[in-house]
Amino acid sequence: MAREYKRVKHHHKDAIREVCEIGYSEYLELQYANSQDGYLQCKNIQQQRRLEDFEQRIEADLFLLSRQNRSTHKRDAHIP
């Protein structure tokens, strides 16, 4: 289900980190909170950058960082 959302990186194995059952009233509260969240209403990066707290919402992408830190094979290494 999370893979259907626009901001989920579909190739990440940890796209869904946790699942827990909630009641209907809690669902309605979360739905209202999300409808008031400016970040979730953005349609493009320009709108995201205009948000005051945008930088604080960015999390390190551990999947991408782990791929960048992998050693390269000799055939992949660029020789100057």
BELRAVEN-V923779 format. One record per residue. N is the residue number from 0. SS is DSSP state (a for helix, b for strand, c for the rest). PSI is psi as a letter, one per 30 degrees, with the letter a starting at -180 (NA if undefined). NEAR is the number of other ideal C-beta (glycine too) atoms within 8 Angstrom. Layout:
N;SS;PSI;NEAR, N;SS;PSI;NEAR
This chain:
0;c;e;4, 1;a;f;7, 2;a;f;7, 3;a;f;5, 4;c;k;6, 5;c;e;3, 6;c;g;3, 7;c;k;10, 8;c;j;7, 9;c;f;6, 10;c;f;3, 11;c;k;8, 12;c;f;4, 13;c;h;6, 14;c;e;10, 15;c;j;7, 16;c;e;4, 17;c;k;4, 18;c;k;4, 19;c;k;4, 20;c;k;3, 21;c;l;6, 22;c;l;5, 23;a;e;5, 24;a;e;6, 25;a;e;8, 26;a;e;9, 27;a;e;8, 28;a;e;8, 29;a;e;9, 30;a;e;8, 31;a;e;8, 32;a;e;8, 33;a;e;8, 34;a;f;8, 35;a;f;6, 36;c;j;8, 37;a;e;7, 38;a;e;9, 39;a;f;7, 40;a;f;8, 41;c;k;9, 42;c;f;4, 43;c;l;6, 44;a;e;5, 45;a;e;6, 46;a;e;10, 47;a;e;10, 48;a;f;7, 49;c;f;6, 50;c;k;11, 51;c;e;3, 52;c;g;6, 53;a;e;11, 54;a;e;5, 55;a;f;5, 56;a;f;8, 57;c;k;6, 58;c;k;4, 59;c;k;5, 60;c;j;7, 61;a;e;6, 62;a;e;10, 63;a;e;7, 64;a;e;9, 65;a;e;8, 66;a;e;7, 67;a;f;6, 68;c;g;5, 69;c;k;6, 70;c;k;3, 71;c;l;6, 72;c;l;6, 73;c;e;5, 74;c;f;4, 75;c;f;5, 76;c;k;7, 77;c;k;3, 78;c;k;3, 79;c;NA;2
